[in-house]
């Protein structure tokens, strides 16, 4: 279904707040009632006036909207009944095309939102432990990177970690040896805190990897997790991988990391 993106009238602010609250209650399960009331008041009385707003209507009812400031997407919300139906993607594409947005922030505890933006060309480059209001909800800062890679081949490439979140075990001492046959990708890795590890992944037509990994660390713990990885082709021809990972063992935390190819 094709959606038309339109401007928003100031008289529709209460409707936008209603869309926001429905979406937040469906996705932001880490917020309590006090938090929702806190943000609701600020969205209605402060935040909406501070951004340029666009929306999608269905039978004159607003079903999703976004707000931008300069080249940053400050908000994008869709009623939960239409999540995964293309409304959010249409809004995001409109924001990119109309306003050339390049940045967006997402709650680290909202993995569905992170996955949505990653699938649309964004990657995390920084993390803050509190949100813009100082509340203890970590924020991932994402940036849009150009689609410079289609189907690439990682076979026999060697990678090293150059950046990782606090809860990660991969370090600059860890080496990854990648192999690839068609869209099937796998790698062995070891070094630093990791005695021996293995990952297996599928590569899509843009070079993005959907992977699962497991390893034995120096504490003799068997650790497992999932990861999405997005490649970037560097000017010297090497490949950089932007990764968003989540433990499926241990404390279940999530984070981001960056791997870079090293020449043999």
C-alpha positions in Angstrom: 0.0 0.0 0.0 1.3 3.5 -0.9 1.0 6.2 1.8 0.9 10.0 1.3 3.0 12.0 3.7 1.5 15.4 4.6 2.1 18.4 6.8 0.6 18.6 10.3 -1.6 21.4 11.7 -0.9 22.7 15.2 -4.5 21.9 16.1 -3.6 18.2 15.6 -1.0 18.2 18.4 -3.3 16.3 20.9 -3.8 13.6 18.2 0.0 13.3 17.7 0.4 12.8 21.4 -2.2 10.1 21.3 -0.3 8.3 18.5 3.0 8.7 20.5 1.4 7.2 23.6 -0.1 4.2 21.9 3.3 3.5 20.2 5.3 4.0 23.4 3.0 1.7 25.4 3.5 -1.0 22.8 7.3 -0.7 22.6 8.8 1.1 25.5 8.1 -1.4 28.2 10.9 0.0 30.4 8.9 3.2 31.0 6.6 3.5 34.0 3.4 5.5 34.3 5.3 8.4 35.9 7.7 8.5 33.0 4.9 8.4 30.4 3.2 11.3 32.1 6.5 13.2 32.3 7.2 12.9 28.6 3.6 13.4 27.5 3.5 16.8 29.0 6.8 17.9 27.4 5.9 16.5 24.0 2.6 18.4 23.9 3.9 21.7 25.3 7.5 21.8 24.2 8.8 19.2 21.7 6.2 19.4 19.0 6.7 23.1 18.6 10.5 22.6 18.3 10.4 20.4 15.2 9.1 20.3 11.6 6.3 17.7 11.5 4.9 15.5 8.8 2.4 12.7 9.0 0.4 9.9 7.3 -3.3 9.8 7.4 -5.7 7.0 6.7 -9.3 8.0 6.3 -8.4 11.4 7.8 -6.9 9.7 10.9 -3.3 10.3 11.7 -1.6 6.8 11.9 2.0 7.9 12.1 4.2 11.0 12.2 7.8 12.3 12.4 9.5 15.4 13.6 12.9 16.8 12.4 15.2 19.5 13.6 17.9 20.5 11.1 19.2 17.1 9.9 18.2 15.1 12.9 15.1 12.9 13.2 13.9 13.8 16.6 10.8 11.5 16.7 9.0 8.9 14.6 5.9 7.1 15.9 3.3 4.8 14.3 0.2 3.3 15.9 1.0 -0.2 17.0 -1.6 -1.9 14.8 0.4 -0.8 11.7 3.9 -1.6 12.9 5.7 -3.5 10.1 3.2 -2.4 7.5 5.5 0.1 5.7 4.2 3.3 7.5 7.4 3.9 9.4 9.6 3.2 6.4 7.6 5.6 4.3 7.9 8.3 6.9 11.6 7.7 7.3 12.2 7.8 3.5 10.3 11.1 3.3 12.4 12.6 6.1 15.6 11.5 4.3 14.4 12.8 0.9 12.8 16.0 2.0 15.1 17.1 4.8 18.3 15.1 4.2 18.3 13.8 7.8 21.5 11.9 8.8 21.1 11.2 12.5 18.6 9.7 14.9 18.6 8.6 18.6 17.0 5.4 19.8 16.5 3.9 23.3 19.0 1.1 23.8 16.2 -0.8 25.5 14.1 -0.7 22.3 15.8 -3.3 20.0 13.0 -3.3 17.5 13.6 0.4 16.8 17.3 -0.2 16.5 16.7 -3.0 14.0 14.3 -0.8 12.0 16.9 2.0 11.6 19.7 -0.4 10.8 17.7 -2.0 8.0 17.3 1.5 6.6 21.0 2.4 6.5 21.7 3.8 10.0 24.4 2.5 12.4 25.2 3.3 16.0 28.3 5.4 16.6 27.9 6.5 20.2 26.1 5.6 23.4 24.8 7.8 26.2 23.9 6.3 29.6 21.0 8.8 30.2 18.4 10.4 27.8 18.1 14.1 27.0 16.1 14.7 30.2 18.8 13.0 32.4 16.7 9.9 33.0 18.5 6.6 33.4 17.5 5.3 30.0 20.6 4.7 27.7 20.5 6.2 24.2 22.1 5.0 21.1 23.1 7.7 18.6 22.8 6.6 15.0 24.1 8.0 11.8 23.1 7.3 8.2 25.8 5.8 6.1 25.7 5.7 2.3 24.8 2.4 0.6 28.2 1.8 -0.9 28.3 -1.9 -0.8 26.1 -4.5 -2.5 27.0 -8.1 -2.4 30.6 -8.3 -1.1 32.8 -11.3 -0.4 34.4 -11.7 3.0 36.2 -14.9 2.2 39.6 -15.2 3.8 39.5 -11.7 5.2 41.0 -11.0 8.6 39.3 -8.5 11.0 40.2 -6.9 14.3 37.9 -5.1 16.8 38.7 -1.3 17.0 35.7 -0.4 19.2 33.3 -2.2 21.5 30.8 -1.5 24.3 31.6 -2.1 27.9 29.8 -5.4 28.2 31.5 -6.9 25.1 34.3 -9.4 25.4 35.8 -8.8 21.9 38.8 -6.5 22.1 41.7 -5.2 19.9 43.4 -8.5 20.8 40.7 -10.6 19.1 41.1 -11.7 15.6 38.3 -12.9 13.2 39.0 -15.0 10.2 36.0 -14.9 7.8 34.9 -17.3 5.2 32.1 -17.0 2.6 30.3 -19.1 0.1 27.5 -17.2 -1.6 25.3 -15.6 1.1 26.6 -18.1 3.8 29.3 -16.4 6.0 31.1 -17.9 8.9 34.2 -17.0 11.0 36.5 -18.3 13.7 37.7 -15.9 16.3 40.0 -15.9 19.4 42.3 -13.7 21.4 42.1 -11.4 24.5 39.3 -12.7 26.7 38.1 -15.3 24.2 39.7 -18.7 24.0 37.8 -19.9 21.0 34.7 -18.7 19.2 32.6 -19.3 16.1 29.9 -17.3 14.2 27.6 -18.1 11.3 25.7 -15.5 9.3 23.6 -14.9 6.2 24.4 -11.9 4.0 21.7 -10.0 2.2 21.9 -8.2 -1.1 23.3 -5.1 0.6 26.1 -7.0 2.3 24.4 -6.8 5.8 25.0 -9.8 8.0 22.4 -11.5 10.3 24.5 -13.7 12.6 24.6 -15.9 15.7 27.8 -16.4 17.7 29.2 -18.5 20.6 32.5 -18.6 22.3 34.4 -19.9 25.4 36.0 -17.1 27.4 39.0 -17.1 29.7 36.6 -17.6 32.7 35.6 -20.9 31.1 32.1 -19.5 30.4 30.2 -20.5 27.2 28.7 -17.3 25.9 26.2 -16.9 23.1 24.6 -14.0 21.3 23.1 -12.5 18.1 24.4 -9.7 16.0 23.6 -7.6 12.9 26.6 -6.3 11.0 26.6 -3.6 8.3 29.7 -3.2 6.0 31.4 0.0 4.8 34.0 0.1 2.1 37.0 2.2 3.2 38.9 4.4 0.7 41.9 2.1 0.8 39.7 -0.9 -0.2 39.4 -2.5 3.2 36.1 -3.4 4.8 34.7 -2.0 8.1 31.9 -3.7 9.9 29.4 -1.8 12.1 27.9 -4.2 14.6 24.9 -4.2 17.0 25.0 -7.3 19.2 23.0 -8.8 22.1 24.0 -11.5 24.5 21.6 -14.5 24.7 23.5 -15.7 27.7 24.9 -14.0 30.8 23.2 -10.7 31.7 21.4 -10.4 28.3 22.9 -6.9 27.7 23.4 -5.4 24.3 26.0 -3.1 22.7 27.8 -2.0 19.5 31.2 -2.7 18.1 33.3 -1.9 15.0 35.6 -4.3 13.2 38.1 -3.4 10.6 39.9 -5.6 8.0 43.6 -6.0 8.5 45.9 -7.1 5.8 47.7 -10.4 6.2 
